[in-house]
Amino acid sequence: MKKEYYTDETFLARWIENDLSTEELKQFKNSEEYHQFKKINDATKLLKVPDYNLKDAFSTVSEKIAHKKKSTKILRLKPTWLYSAVASIILFLTIFYLNNDNNTVFSTTYGEKMVVTLPDNSVAHLSPLSSLKFKKNNWNNKRSLSLTGTAYFEVEKGQSFTVNTNEGNVVVLGTKFTVNTSSNFIEVQCFEGSVKVTSRNNKKTILTKGEAFRSYKNKSENWKFYLKKPLWVDGESNFNNAPLSKVILALEKQYNLKINTSKVNINKRFTGTFTHKNVNIALKTVFAPMKISFKLAKNSSVILKSDE
């Protein structure tokens, strides 16, 4: 059917009011969009709003206008206008519902970084292939978000601020810190203030400025560092005795690579950095000290081989 709900401004309102013809309703139900509109309509019915009969209200207003002086101009709503009004109300309720129910989501792709200003003016810096989500309309009551990947947070002072991940959560009041998470791995660095980290095995750790914590395959590590902010924000990733598997993951995210690790020991540890500006230099910087040779193909696949 022609998508009348795009060209006929009364179509959706007539559908809501059960005023569609049998043929119109039949064709609409056979369209791909019908179930989407039905879901929205069902959602608006759950909203607690006062009962309101638009036609009765129109009649009441018309009667009041009729009692005014004859010189007063009376504008009579046509049925088309009435349907448009109904459609406007539906749209408003739909937007109200979606904004109150849905999460706000930000995500990055390969090699992309993003700066997100949260509702309280706290700032989140997302690294490549990372995402965060939160409920914007409930932020003032609960500063809580979910993170996948890596992010650097600059948190405004206030009530507790919680970062939830699959590998644990981090709670702060007002501070600057990073959270790096992936399968069986979470790493937190505190650049200012203090943070409380609870890993998936329920191990609790308090970090202050210059302290870091890592949990990898249920084994925990702590160390100190002297950076003022994470280097990856300005185009360089750095690692302190990190599992090689996590360094390789960072390379893949930054440069959209597929790295074959079948011939190397990915449990070895790496300390160092790699640039975000040149893939060949980045690969050499990581693998040369590890005595690993690599071959970069045109399809962005990388084959590694141990030289030991």
Contacts in CASP RR format, 6 or more apart in sequence:
PFRMAT RR
TARGET T0000
AUTHOR 0000-0000-0000
METHOD contacts of the structure
MODEL  1
MKKEYYTDETFLARWIENDLSTEELKQFKNSEEYHQFKKINDATKLLKVP
DYNLKDAFSTVSEKIAHKKKSTKILRLKPTWLYSAVASIILFLTIFYLNN
DNNTVFSTTYGEKMVVTLPDNSVAHLSPLSSLKFKKNNWNNKRSLSLTGT
AYFEVEKGQSFTVNTNEGNVVVLGTKFTVNTSSNFIEVQCFEGSVKVTSR
NNKKTILTKGEAFRSYKNKSENWKFYLKKPLWVDGESNFNNAPLSKVILA
LEKQYNLKINTSKVNINKRFTGTFTHKNVNIALKTVFAPMKISFKLAKNS
SVILKSDE
1 27 0 8 1.000
1 28 0 8 1.000
1 30 0 8 1.000
1 31 0 8 1.000
3 31 0 8 1.000
3 33 0 8 1.000
4 11 0 8 1.000
4 24 0 8 1.000
4 28 0 8 1.000
5 11 0 8 1.000
5 12 0 8 1.000
5 15 0 8 1.000
5 28 0 8 1.000
5 33 0 8 1.000
5 37 0 8 1.000
9 80 0 8 1.000
9 83 0 8 1.000
9 84 0 8 1.000
9 87 0 8 1.000
10 79 0 8 1.000
10 80 0 8 1.000
10 83 0 8 1.000
10 84 0 8 1.000
10 87 0 8 1.000
11 20 0 8 1.000
11 24 0 8 1.000
12 37 0 8 1.000
12 87 0 8 1.000
12 90 0 8 1.000
13 83 0 8 1.000
13 84 0 8 1.000
13 86 0 8 1.000
13 87 0 8 1.000
13 90 0 8 1.000
14 20 0 8 1.000
14 83 0 8 1.000
15 25 0 8 1.000
15 28 0 8 1.000
15 37 0 8 1.000
16 41 0 8 1.000
16 86 0 8 1.000
16 90 0 8 1.000
17 83 0 8 1.000
17 86 0 8 1.000
20 28 0 8 1.000
28 34 0 8 1.000
40 94 0 8 1.000
40 97 0 8 1.000
41 90 0 8 1.000
43 94 0 8 1.000
43 97 0 8 1.000
43 98 0 8 1.000
43 101 0 8 1.000
44 90 0 8 1.000
44 93 0 8 1.000
44 94 0 8 1.000
44 97 0 8 1.000
46 97 0 8 1.000
47 93 0 8 1.000
47 96 0 8 1.000
47 97 0 8 1.000
49 93 0 8 1.000
54 82 0 8 1.000
54 85 0 8 1.000
54 86 0 8 1.000
54 89 0 8 1.000
55 82 0 8 1.000
58 77 0 8 1.000
58 82 0 8 1.000
62 74 0 8 1.000
62 76 0 8 1.000
65 72 0 8 1.000
65 74 0 8 1.000
66 74 0 8 1.000
77 85 0 8 1.000
99 136 0 8 1.000
99 137 0 8 1.000
100 137 0 8 1.000
103 133 0 8 1.000
103 134 0 8 1.000
103 135 0 8 1.000
104 133 0 8 1.000
104 134 0 8 1.000
104 135 0 8 1.000
104 136 0 8 1.000
105 131 0 8 1.000
105 132 0 8 1.000
105 133 0 8 1.000
106 114 0 8 1.000
106 116 0 8 1.000
106 124 0 8 1.000
106 126 0 8 1.000
106 131 0 8 1.000
106 132 0 8 1.000
106 133 0 8 1.000
107 126 0 8 1.000
107 130 0 8 1.000
107 131 0 8 1.000
107 132 0 8 1.000
108 114 0 8 1.000
108 126 0 8 1.000
108 127 0 8 1.000
108 128 0 8 1.000
108 129 0 8 1.000
108 130 0 8 1.000
108 131 0 8 1.000
109 128 0 8 1.000
109 129 0 8 1.000
110 128 0 8 1.000
110 129 0 8 1.000
110 252 0 8 1.000
110 253 0 8 1.000
110 254 0 8 1.000
110 255 0 8 1.000
110 256 0 8 1.000
111 128 0 8 1.000
111 129 0 8 1.000
111 253 0 8 1.000
111 254 0 8 1.000
111 255 0 8 1.000
111 256 0 8 1.000
111 276 0 8 1.000
112 128 0 8 1.000
113 125 0 8 1.000
113 126 0 8 1.000
113 127 0 8 1.000
113 128 0 8 1.000
113 232 0 8 1.000
113 233 0 8 1.000
114 125 0 8 1.000
114 126 0 8 1.000
115 123 0 8 1.000
115 124 0 8 1.000
115 125 0 8 1.000
115 126 0 8 1.000
116 123 0 8 1.000
116 124 0 8 1.000
116 125 0 8 1.000
116 126 0 8 1.000
116 132 0 8 1.000
117 123 0 8 1.000
118 124 0 8 1.000
118 134 0 8 1.000
118 139 0 8 1.000
118 143 0 8 1.000
118 145 0 8 1.000
119 136 0 8 1.000
119 139 0 8 1.000
119 140 0 8 1.000
120 139 0 8 1.000
120 140 0 8 1.000
120 143 0 8 1.000
120 156 0 8 1.000
120 158 0 8 1.000
121 156 0 8 1.000
122 143 0 8 1.000
122 153 0 8 1.000
122 154 0 8 1.000
122 155 0 8 1.000
122 156 0 8 1.000
122 161 0 8 1.000
123 153 0 8 1.000
123 154 0 8 1.000
124 132 0 8 1.000
124 145 0 8 1.000
124 151 0 8 1.000
124 152 0 8 1.000
124 153 0 8 1.000
124 154 0 8 1.000
125 151 0 8 1.000
125 152 0 8 1.000
125 153 0 8 1.000
125 154 0 8 1.000
125 230 0 8 1.000
125 233 0 8 1.000
126 132 0 8 1.000
126 150 0 8 1.000
126 151 0 8 1.000
127 149 0 8 1.000
127 150 0 8 1.000
127 151 0 8 1.000
127 152 0 8 1.000
127 180 0 8 1.000
127 232 0 8 1.000
127 253 0 8 1.000
128 253 0 8 1.000
128 254 0 8 1.000
129 149 0 8 1.000
129 253 0 8 1.000
130 147 0 8 1.000
130 148 0 8 1.000
130 149 0 8 1.000
130 150 0 8 1.000
130 151 0 8 1.000
130 253 0 8 1.000
131 147 0 8 1.000
131 148 0 8 1.000
131 149 0 8 1.000
132 145 0 8 1.000
132 146 0 8 1.000
132 147 0 8 1.000
132 148 0 8 1.000
132 151 0 8 1.000
133 145 0 8 1.000
133 146 0 8 1.000
134 144 0 8 1.000
134 145 0 8 1.000
134 146 0 8 1.000
135 142 0 8 1.000
135 144 0 8 1.000
143 158 0 8 1.000
143 159 0 8 1.000
143 160 0 8 1.000
143 161 0 8 1.000
143 162 0 8 1.000
144 161 0 8 1.000
144 162 0 8 1.000
144 164 0 8 1.000
145 162 0 8 1.000
145 163 0 8 1.000
145 164 0 8 1.000
146 163 0 8 1.000
146 164 0 8 1.000
146 165 0 8 1.000
147 163 0 8 1.000
147 164 0 8 1.000
147 165 0 8 1.000
147 179 0 8 1.000
147 181 0 8 1.000
148 165 0 8 1.000
148 166 0 8 1.000
148 181 0 8 1.000
149 165 0 8 1.000
149 180 0 8 1.000
149 181 0 8 1.000
149 182 0 8 1.000
150 178 0 8 1.000
150 179 0 8 1.000
150 180 0 8 1.000
150 181 0 8 1.000
150 232 0 8 1.000
151 163 0 8 1.000
151 178 0 8 1.000
151 179 0 8 1.000
152 176 0 8 1.000
152 177 0 8 1.000
152 178 0 8 1.000
152 229 0 8 1.000
152 230 0 8 1.000
152 232 0 8 1.000
152 233 0 8 1.000
153 161 0 8 1.000
153 163 0 8 1.000
153 172 0 8 1.000
153 175 0 8 1.000
153 176 0 8 1.000
153 177 0 8 1.000
153 178 0 8 1.000
153 179 0 8 1.000
154 176 0 8 1.000
155 161 0 8 1.000
155 172 0 8 1.000
155 173 0 8 1.000
155 174 0 8 1.000
155 175 0 8 1.000
155 176 0 8 1.000
155 177 0 8 1.000
156 174 0 8 1.000
157 173 0 8 1.000
157 174 0 8 1.000
158 173 0 8 1.000
158 174 0 8 1.000
159 173 0 8 1.000
160 171 0 8 1.000
160 172 0 8 1.000
160 173 0 8 1.000
161 171 0 8 1.000
161 172 0 8 1.000
161 173 0 8 1.000
161 174 0 8 1.000
162 169 0 8 1.000
162 170 0 8 1.000
162 171 0 8 1.000
163 169 0 8 1.000
163 170 0 8 1.000
163 171 0 8 1.000
163 179 0 8 1.000
165 179 0 8 1.000
165 181 0 8 1.000
165 186 0 8 1.000
166 181 0 8 1.000
166 183 0 8 1.000
166 200 0 8 1.000
167 181 0 8 1.000
167 182 0 8 1.000
167 183 0 8 1.000
167 184 0 8 1.000
167 185 0 8 1.000
167 186 0 8 1.000
167 199 0 8 1.000
167 200 0 8 1.000
167 215 0 8 1.000
168 181 0 8 1.000
168 186 0 8 1.000
168 197 0 8 1.000
168 198 0 8 1.000
168 199 0 8 1.000
168 200 0 8 1.000
169 197 0 8 1.000
169 198 0 8 1.000
170 177 0 8 1.000
170 179 0 8 1.000
170 188 0 8 1.000
170 195 0 8 1.000
170 196 0 8 1.000
170 197 0 8 1.000
170 198 0 8 1.000
171 195 0 8 1.000
171 196 0 8 1.000
171 198 0 8 1.000
172 193 0 8 1.000
172 194 0 8 1.000
172 195 0 8 1.000
172 196 0 8 1.000
174 193 0 8 1.000
175 190 0 8 1.000
175 191 0 8 1.000
175 192 0 8 1.000
175 193 0 8 1.000
175 194 0 8 1.000
175 195 0 8 1.000
176 190 0 8 1.000
176 191 0 8 1.000
176 192 0 8 1.000
176 193 0 8 1.000
176 229 0 8 1.000
177 188 0 8 1.000
177 189 0 8 1.000
177 190 0 8 1.000
177 191 0 8 1.000
177 192 0 8 1.000
177 195 0 8 1.000
177 207 0 8 1.000
178 187 0 8 1.000
178 188 0 8 1.000
178 189 0 8 1.000
178 191 0 8 1.000
178 230 0 8 1.000
179 186 0 8 1.000
179 187 0 8 1.000
179 188 0 8 1.000
180 186 0 8 1.000
180 187 0 8 1.000
180 188 0 8 1.000
180 246 0 8 1.000
181 187 0 8 1.000
182 246 0 8 1.000
182 249 0 8 1.000
184 216 0 8 1.000
184 217 0 8 1.000
184 218 0 8 1.000
185 214 0 8 1.000
185 215 0 8 1.000
185 216 0 8 1.000
185 217 0 8 1.000
185 243 0 8 1.000
185 246 0 8 1.000
186 197 0 8 1.000
186 199 0 8 1.000
186 200 0 8 1.000
186 214 0 8 1.000
186 215 0 8 1.000
187 212 0 8 1.000
187 213 0 8 1.000
187 214 0 8 1.000
187 215 0 8 1.000
187 242 0 8 1.000
188 195 0 8 1.000
188 197 0 8 1.000
188 207 0 8 1.000
188 212 0 8 1.000
188 213 0 8 1.000
188 214 0 8 1.000
189 207 0 8 1.000
189 210 0 8 1.000
189 211 0 8 1.000
189 212 0 8 1.000
189 225 0 8 1.000
189 227 0 8 1.000
189 230 0 8 1.000
190 207 0 8 1.000
190 208 0 8 1.000
190 209 0 8 1.000
190 210 0 8 1.000
190 211 0 8 1.000
190 212 0 8 1.000
191 209 0 8 1.000
191 210 0 8 1.000
191 227 0 8 1.000
191 228 0 8 1.000
191 229 0 8 1.000
191 230 0 8 1.000
192 209 0 8 1.000
193 208 0 8 1.000
193 209 0 8 1.000
194 206 0 8 1.000
194 207 0 8 1.000
194 208 0 8 1.000
194 209 0 8 1.000
195 206 0 8 1.000
195 207 0 8 1.000
196 204 0 8 1.000
196 205 0 8 1.000
196 206 0 8 1.000
196 207 0 8 1.000
197 204 0 8 1.000
197 205 0 8 1.000
197 206 0 8 1.000
197 207 0 8 1.000
197 213 0 8 1.000
198 204 0 8 1.000
198 205 0 8 1.000
199 205 0 8 1.000
199 215 0 8 1.000
199 220 0 8 1.000
200 215 0 8 1.000
200 218 0 8 1.000
201 215 0 8 1.000
201 218 0 8 1.000
203 215 0 8 1.000
203 220 0 8 1.000
205 213 0 8 1.000
205 220 0 8 1.000
205 222 0 8 1.000
207 213 0 8 1.000
210 224 0 8 1.000
210 225 0 8 1.000
210 226 0 8 1.000
211 222 0 8 1.000
211 223 0 8 1.000
211 224 0 8 1.000
211 225 0 8 1.000
212 222 0 8 1.000
212 223 0 8 1.000
212 224 0 8 1.000
212 225 0 8 1.000
212 240 0 8 1.000
213 220 0 8 1.000
213 221 0 8 1.000
213 222 0 8 1.000
214 220 0 8 1.000
214 221 0 8 1.000
214 222 0 8 1.000
214 242 0 8 1.000
215 221 0 8 1.000
216 243 0 8 1.000
216 246 0 8 1.000
221 241 0 8 1.000
223 240 0 8 1.000
223 241 0 8 1.000
225 240 0 8 1.000
227 238 0 8 1.000
230 238 0 8 1.000
231 237 0 8 1.000
231 238 0 8 1.000
231 273 0 8 1.000
232 238 0 8 1.000
232 276 0 8 1.000
235 275 0 8 1.000
235 276 0 8 1.000
235 277 0 8 1.000
236 273 0 8 1.000
236 274 0 8 1.000
236 275 0 8 1.000
236 276 0 8 1.000
237 250 0 8 1.000
237 254 0 8 1.000
237 273 0 8 1.000
237 274 0 8 1.000
237 276 0 8 1.000
238 272 0 8 1.000
238 273 0 8 1.000
239 246 0 8 1.000
239 247 0 8 1.000
239 250 0 8 1.000
239 270 0 8 1.000
239 271 0 8 1.000
239 272 0 8 1.000
239 273 0 8 1.000
240 271 0 8 1.000
240 272 0 8 1.000
241 269 0 8 1.000
241 270 0 8 1.000
241 271 0 8 1.000
242 269 0 8 1.000
242 270 0 8 1.000
242 271 0 8 1.000
243 266 0 8 1.000
243 267 0 8 1.000
243 268 0 8 1.000
243 269 0 8 1.000
243 270 0 8 1.000
244 264 0 8 1.000
244 265 0 8 1.000
244 266 0 8 1.000
244 267 0 8 1.000
244 268 0 8 1.000
244 269 0 8 1.000
244 270 0 8 1.000
244 290 0 8 1.000
245 261 0 8 1.000
245 266 0 8 1.000
245 267 0 8 1.000
247 270 0 8 1.000
247 274 0 8 1.000
247 286 0 8 1.000
248 259 0 8 1.000
248 261 0 8 1.000
248 266 0 8 1.000
248 286 0 8 1.000
250 274 0 8 1.000
251 257 0 8 1.000
251 259 0 8 1.000
251 274 0 8 1.000
251 282 0 8 1.000
251 283 0 8 1.000
251 286 0 8 1.000
252 258 0 8 1.000
252 259 0 8 1.000
254 274 0 8 1.000
254 276 0 8 1.000
254 282 0 8 1.000
255 279 0 8 1.000
255 282 0 8 1.000
255 300 0 8 1.000
256 300 0 8 1.000
257 279 0 8 1.000
257 300 0 8 1.000
257 301 0 8 1.000
257 302 0 8 1.000
258 300 0 8 1.000
258 301 0 8 1.000
258 302 0 8 1.000
259 301 0 8 1.000
259 302 0 8 1.000
259 304 0 8 1.000
260 301 0 8 1.000
260 302 0 8 1.000
260 303 0 8 1.000
260 304 0 8 1.000
261 304 0 8 1.000
263 303 0 8 1.000
263 304 0 8 1.000
263 305 0 8 1.000
263 306 0 8 1.000
264 290 0 8 1.000
264 292 0 8 1.000
264 304 0 8 1.000
264 305 0 8 1.000
264 306 0 8 1.000
265 306 0 8 1.000
268 290 0 8 1.000
270 286 0 8 1.000
270 289 0 8 1.000
270 290 0 8 1.000
272 285 0 8 1.000
273 285 0 8 1.000
274 281 0 8 1.000
274 282 0 8 1.000
274 283 0 8 1.000
274 285 0 8 1.000
274 286 0 8 1.000
275 281 0 8 1.000
275 282 0 8 1.000
275 285 0 8 1.000
276 282 0 8 1.000
279 296 0 8 1.000
280 296 0 8 1.000
283 294 0 8 1.000
283 296 0 8 1.000
283 302 0 8 1.000
287 293 0 8 1.000
287 294 0 8 1.000
287 304 0 8 1.000
291 306 0 8 1.000
291 307 0 8 1.000
291 308 0 8 1.000
292 304 0 8 1.000
292 305 0 8 1.000
292 306 0 8 1.000
292 307 0 8 1.000
293 304 0 8 1.000
293 305 0 8 1.000
293 307 0 8 1.000
294 302 0 8 1.000
294 303 0 8 1.000
294 304 0 8 1.000
294 305 0 8 1.000
295 302 0 8 1.000
295 303 0 8 1.000
295 305 0 8 1.000
296 302 0 8 1.000
297 303 0 8 1.000
END
